[in-house]
Amino acid sequence: MAAAPSRCLLVTGPPGVGKTTLVTRVFETLRESHPHLNIRGFYTREVRESGERVGFEVVTLDGRTGPLASSKVSSRESVRWPTVGRYKVDIASLESLALPELQVKDDTDLFIIDEVGKMELFSSAFFPAVMRVIESNIPVLATIPVPRLGRDIPGVARLRNHPGAVIYTLNTGNRDAMREGVYNHLSSLLQKR
C-alpha cells in the first residue's frame, strides 16, 4: 500500500544547516501542543570533545542514547566496522536503538527519522524498516542528505522520489519559515488522524 500524498515530509540541505535542529524543535513543539500524540523515532546528534566533533550518537525520542559513529573508537570489533570519512560506524548500536523505534504499530501517530544517510544505510535492516514506515500511511518526518557531486545515495534517492514525499530544502535563510511550515503541515495531518 503506497503512502498517501504528503504524509512523508523529507527535510534536506547541506551538512550543518540545521536539519536536526529543525526536527527536534518541531518534535518539542508538537509534544507541547499535542501531548496525547504517540511519536516514535530517533535523531542523531554530534558528540564533541574540547569543541571538536569526534562522532555522532543516536537519541531516541524517549531519551535513550548510544553511539552511531566515532573517530576515537579503537576496539577489537571496530576494526571491521564501516567508515564514513574519519568515523567508524557502530551498526549494532544503531540497530539496537533505531530499529525498535521504527516498528509500525497501530497506536503510532508520527514517526521521526533523523537521518536516512550514508552511516545509517550501512545497516542492512535499516532501510527496509524505513520503507515499512513510509508505506504504513502514518505521517513521517525524516531528514536526508543532499546529493554529493550530483550523485545521490540509492536508498536516499528512492525516498526523495517516493510518490508520497514532500521535500523541504533547508538553507540558512529559510530555517525559521521552514520549521513553521513543517510544523503546520504535520499539525494538519495529525488533526485528520
Steps between C-alpha positions, in 0.01 A plus 500: 500500500652832397518790740234766462619818330698737722520268802877469462679827572870491409728778620823537305783746477878522529682365807478734800204701366271398788301195389527328838426824684186548288384144569561518876327838529199380301486190723515712819231736371274210399549336840390824670208575267380139457601319824279200422693407183705182485815609314767237435846531353846637558741775410876520477720757666866590494735385774760766577814501710683829564291665227596240238248260347613145576187310404124466498249332726147368453239649735153344524208735557467365856863594573700178463841551334770291339794550267447524125850586383828609650847608393634390841386137521775238488354175627575160354155475335514857361773394256225338289256793523429702184641850479365832379781749478691473828208339687448132577129411491362287787223315316407281799439807718295671228287191448442440871362852546349600165338180374260456796391863447415425137253222570162584349231485769135601479526752783785698339399848381834618355848369425811718519812366326815714515669395284489268203860541388816317409585392857154363573476323166797276587241305701332246273190509725465879520373592153235223486373625839486856365307385193247314719448825691461700175250249361301483827298814427607643839647851464880512489746785553847396384826664403711404200834632373537700181660314209880535499666588171168444324473140626233388742527200731267237342277457809479876546411544132221248544354703788548831319307364201228326701154608375384584854801719585515876534850650506586796722841640401661684789753781478624761748253758371180294523547292818236674712241509222568133418459397863163674512397349165596147607322541834183628332506220241535235772235662721257490209576130437475408867162671546358268233619182676 
